[in-house]
Amino acid sequence: METLWDKIAGSKAKFWQLYAVKGGIIYIKASVPAARHELLIKERDLITELNKNFDKPWVKQISIV
């Protein structure tokens, strides 16, 4: 999942670190406030892109820790 996250996050991966995955929720650490804000704005698009890589969509939410 970490490789997929890095691919989907692109250049923002250095600011959005995958922390954990549990029960359809992906937990992300945002390193700076601006990255946190951008993650909130792009959450829906990121979930859609992640789910395209699975037979059955299972990612329901991104939570920032």
Secondary structure, DSSP 8 states (H G I E B T S, - for coil): -HHHHHHHHGGGGGTEEEEEEETTEEEEEESSHHHHHHHHHHHHHHHHHHHTTSSS----EEEE-
